[in-house]
């Protein structure tokens, strides 16, 4: 077996960059894209757009809406308080295992007062 031949590639990025450096020499490239120059020259106007949004919100919500007041501190949604003044519900009385109700309470019964009845 012989050694594998070294194959050169002439279409790689490294080769293209090397050829580009040879052609240009020490020439310095400027910004050729218009969008790059525009981005550098313009400053973001974020605060003005935020102010416009706040003014629109005030117009939509009205001045009495609590969301329209931007200067107030943050508030969370309020939940109603637990209802502690309601009386507790009475529990249902459990029936006997046979399904009959207690005769002492005036409920229906078969007339038998239990095993010790006279």
C-alpha positions in Angstrom: 0.0 0.0 0.0 1.2 3.4 -0.9 0.7 6.6 1.0 -2.5 8.4 0.2 -2.0 11.5 -2.1 -2.7 14.8 -0.4 -5.7 16.4 -2.1 -6.0 20.2 -2.1 -9.3 21.9 -2.1 -9.5 25.2 -3.8 -13.0 26.0 -2.8 -12.8 26.1 1.0 -13.4 29.3 3.0 -9.8 29.4 4.2 -8.5 29.4 0.6 -11.0 32.0 -0.5 -10.0 34.3 2.4 -6.3 33.8 1.6 -6.9 34.8 -2.1 -9.0 37.8 -1.0 -6.1 39.0 1.3 -3.7 38.7 -1.6 -5.9 40.7 -4.0 -6.7 43.4 -1.6 -3.3 43.8 0.0 -3.4 46.4 2.8 -6.5 48.2 1.5 -9.0 48.8 4.2 -12.6 48.0 3.4 -15.4 50.4 4.4 -19.0 49.6 5.1 -20.4 48.5 1.8 -23.8 47.7 3.2 -26.3 50.5 3.5 -28.1 48.8 6.4 -24.9 48.8 8.5 -24.4 52.5 8.1 -28.0 53.2 8.9 -27.8 51.2 12.1 -24.7 53.0 13.3 -26.1 56.5 12.5 -29.6 56.0 14.1 -30.1 55.7 17.7 -33.0 53.7 19.2 -36.0 55.7 20.2 -37.2 53.2 22.7 -38.3 55.6 25.3 -40.3 57.7 23.0 -42.2 54.7 21.7 -42.8 53.5 25.2 -44.2 56.9 26.1 -46.5 56.8 23.1 -47.8 53.4 24.2 -48.4 54.7 27.7 -50.4 57.6 26.4 -52.5 55.3 24.2 -53.1 53.1 27.2 -54.3 56.1 29.2 -56.7 57.0 26.4 -58.1 53.5 26.2 -58.3 52.7 29.9 -59.3 56.2 31.1 -57.8 58.2 33.8 -59.6 56.4 36.6 -58.2 53.0 35.7 -55.6 51.7 38.1 -53.5 50.4 35.2 -53.2 53.9 33.7 -51.2 55.2 36.6 -47.6 54.3 35.6 -46.0 56.1 38.5 -47.7 54.0 41.1 -46.0 50.9 42.5 -46.7 47.5 41.3 -49.8 45.8 42.7 -50.9 42.2 42.4 -54.4 40.9 41.9 -56.4 40.9 45.1 -58.4 37.9 46.1 -61.5 38.1 48.2 -61.0 37.4 51.9 -62.1 34.0 53.2 -65.7 33.9 54.4 -65.3 33.4 58.1 -68.7 34.8 59.1 -70.7 32.0 57.5 -72.1 29.4 60.0 -70.6 25.9 59.6 -72.7 23.4 57.8 -74.3 20.8 59.9 -73.2 17.3 59.2 -75.7 14.7 58.2 -76.3 12.1 60.8 -75.1 8.7 59.7 -77.7 6.0 59.4 -77.4 2.6 61.1 -75.7 -0.2 59.2 -79.1 -1.7 58.3 -80.3 1.5 56.8 -82.9 2.3 59.5 -83.0 5.6 61.2 -82.8 6.2 64.9 -86.2 6.2 66.6 -85.0 8.6 69.4 -84.9 11.5 66.9 -88.5 11.0 65.8 -87.5 9.3 62.6 -89.2 6.4 61.0 -88.6 3.1 62.7 -90.3 -0.3 62.9 -91.4 0.3 66.4 -88.7 -1.8 68.1 -86.6 0.1 70.5 -83.7 -2.3 70.4 -82.8 -5.6 72.1 -83.7 -4.3 75.6 -87.2 -3.2 74.8 -90.0 -4.0 77.2 
